[in-house]
Amino acid sequence: MANIKLIKRRINSAKNISQITKAMQMVAASKMKKAQERAVSGKPYAEKISEAVKELSSRTNPENHPLLKRDIKTGKTLIILISTNKGLCGGLNTNLFRTLVSGFSEKTNTEFITLGKKGEHFVAATGRSLIADFSDTVPFTQSVPALTSLVVDGFIKENYKEVYLVYNNFISALRQVPIQKKLLPLGMFEEDSRSEKSNFSEFMIEPSESEVLNALLPSYIENQIRAGVLEAEASEQSARMIAMKNATDSAIDLMTDLTLEYNKARQEKITYEIADIVTARIAVE
């Protein structure tokens, strides 16, 4: 016969878990809405500045600015990995790391900068080279200017031949896609722009080409990193909301099954007690 007290404790435990996960789901939903608004509101600007950089780089001599270099032979590959500081977000980080490993299997010539303790732990656990971590500064957007300066200086000094941004792209509350975006070198835009129809009319560069490039290109890099951070934040909250919803539903289903088992055990106990009373009465008679 099942232990009624043990089943009752399991029901109470499942109930407490469902209450906790429900609260976490509501918190994540609130944060997701704000993160989604920030990510969506920044997309038009990110797209326009990307178009402007492509158009300008296609009409500019790559020798006029170090960020427009192409075919750099020396240096390593730098990867900016944006993950999460906390867990309880389903397979979000696992899918991100799987994409990272499939795209960058080489370890010896690759260095990492991480935003998110999960990414930091993954890089360290897999024996990859970690040169900087910005996980302690929350929100991550506060670290974007310093990170941009680090990346730009390293590329200009030819410490890095290419720079990639790896993060979870927010598609919807139910879908987040890990992507890897190439940030540098910017010279790669020249061929892309020639193959696409121009979105701009003929224009003049004032006050000078070098001054415009010095202001525009670092701003473009910073904007792309910030956009990636906002996308990753929206993806994190969405994944956590769905994970907590699934956990709440599972806890409720478990409570239903345990309640049924509890009622059956209680009925079985009552039946045995009645049988004992009847047997005792017959024995007395």
N, C-alpha and C positions, 0 to 999 in steps of 0.2 A: 504493500500500500504506500502511495506517495506521501512524502512528508509535507503536511499542510503548512506548517510554519515556514519551511524552506521556500515553498512556492509563494507564500505571502511576501516574504522578504524580497524575492526576485521580482515580484510585481511592483513593489514599492521602489526598488532600484531602477527598474525600467521607467517608471513614472517620473522619478527624479531626473533621469537622463533625458527624457523627452522634454521636460520643462527647460532644462539647460540648453539643449540644442535648439529648441524653439526660440528662446531668447537670443541665442547667437545668430540664428537665421534672420531675425528681425533687425538686429544690429547691422549685420552684413548687408541686408537689403537697403537699409538707410545709407550706409557708406557707399554701396554700389551706385545708387542713384546720383550721389554727388560726384563720385569718380567718373561715372559715365558722362555726366554733363561737362566736366572739365575736358575729358578726352575728345568728345564730339565737338565741343566749341573750338578746340585748338586745331582740328583737322584742316579746315579751310585755309588757315594761315600757313600751316605746314606744307600744304599742296602748292600754294601760290609761291612761297619762297623757293620751293624746290623747282618749280617751273622757271622762275627768274634766274636761279643759279644755272640751270641747264642751258637756258637761252644765252646768258652772258658768257658762259664757258665755251659755248660753241663759236662765239665771235671774238674770243680772246686768245692771244698767244699763250700757251701753257707755261712759257718761260717767264711770264709777267708776274706770277705769284707762286710761291712754293707749294701751296695746297692744290695747285692744278697739275702737279707733276704726274707723269705717267711712266709706266715701265720701270719702276724702281726695283733694282736688283738686290740691294742689300737691305738688312733689317728683318725684323720678325713680324708675325701677324698678331695684332692686338684685338682681343675680343672683350667687349663690354657686355657682361652677363647680368641681366635684370631678373631677379627671382623674388622671393618673398622672405620676410623675416620670420613669419610664423607658419605653422602647418594647418591642418584641418581644412584644406582646400582641395580635397580629392586628388586626382592625378595631374594637377596643373604643373607642378614642378617636375614630376617624373617625365611627362611628355616633353617638357622644355629641355631637360637634360638629354633625353633620347635624341632629340633633333640636333642638339649641340654635338653629341658624340658622332652621329652619322655624318655631319657636315665638316667637323674638324677632328678627325681621328688622330692627326699628328700632334704629339705632345712636345717634342724637343724645340720646335721653332715657333711656339705659340705662347703668348702671355695673356693674362686675364686681369681685368678690373671688374669687381663685383659690386652690385647693389642688391643686398638681400643676404641674410645669414645662410639660407638654404643653399644658395649658389656658392657662397664662400666655403661651406663645409664640403660641397660636392667637388669643388676644384682641389681642395686640400686632400680629400680622401682618394682622389684618382691620380694624385701625383703630378698635377699640372702646376705651372708657374703662376703664382698670384703676386702681383706687384702692388696692388692697392685695393682697399675695401672701404666702401662708403655706407655700410649697413647701419652704423650707429646714428647717423643723422636722419631723423624722420620729421617731415616727409622727405623722400629722396630728391624731390625737386630742388631742395636747398643746396644739394651737392653738385648740381648740374654745371654752374659756372666754373667751379674748381676742376671738375672732371673734364670739361671742355678744354680748359687751359692745358691740362696735363696731356690730353690726346693731341692737341694741335702742336704743342712744343715738341712732343716725341716724334710726330710725323715730319715736322720741318727739319729736325736734326737727323732725320733718316734712321732713327731707331726702329721705326716701323715702316714696312712697305705697304701695308694695308690695314684698315681698321674696320671691324664689323660690330654691329649692334644686334644682340640676340635677346629676344623678349617674347612675351605672349601678347599677341595682337587681339584686341577686343572686337569680336564680330557681333555678338549678341549675348544676352544673359545666359544662354544655353550653349554658346560656342565660343571658344577661345583657341586661337591657332598660333603655335610657336613659329616664329619667323626669324630669319637672319638677314639683316640689311647691311649692305656695304656703304660705309660712310666716306671712306677715303681709299684711294685718291679720287679727287673730283674730276680729274681729266677724263674719266670714263664717261662723263656726261656728254662729251663732245660728239661721239658717234651716235648716241641715243637721240640727241637733239636734231642731228641731220636727218635721221630716219623718220622723225615725227614732224607733223605740221606745226609751224611756229604759232604760239599763242599771243605773240606781241608784234606790234608794228615796228617799223624802223625806229631806232632810238639813238640818242647821243648820250655819251657817258660824261658826266660832270660831277665834281670839278676835275677829276682825273681818273684814269682807269685804275691806277694803283690804290688810290684812296678808297674808291668804291669797293674794290676787291678786299682790301684790308678790313673794311667794316662789314661787308656782306658775308664773306665766306665763314669766318668764325661764328657769326650770328646764325648762319645756316646750320652749322654743326651743332651748336648749342640747342637750336630749336628741334632738330631731329632727335637728339638725346632726350630732351624734355618730353617730346611727344611720345617716345618709347616708354618713358617712365609712367606717364599718365595712362597709356594703353595697358601697361602691365598692372597698374594699380586697379583699374576697372576690371581687368580679367581676374585678379586675385579676389576681389570682393564678390564678383559674380560666381566664381567657382566655390567660394566658401559658403555662399548663400545656398547654392544647390546641394553641396555636400551636407550642410546642416539640415536641409529639408529632407534629404534621403535618410539621414540618421534619425530624425524625428519620426518619419513614417515607419522606419524599421522598429523603433522602440514601441510605437503604438501597436504595430502588428504583433510584436512579442508580448505586450501586455494582454492583447486579445487572446492569444493562444494560451498564455499562462492562466488567465482568468477562467477559461474553459477547463483547463486541467485542474485548477483549484476547485471549481464547482463539482467536477466529477469526483475528485478525491474526498471532498466534504460529503457528497451524497453517499459515496462508498463507506465512509466512516459511520454515517448515520445508519446505513443499512446493517452494518456489522453490529452496531450497538443495539438496534432493534432485535436482531437475530439472537444476540446474547441474552436479552431480557426474556424473549420468548422461550429460549432453551432453558433458562433458569427456572421460569415459571412451570414449564412442563416437568422438569426434574423434581420440583417441590411437590407437584401434584402426584 
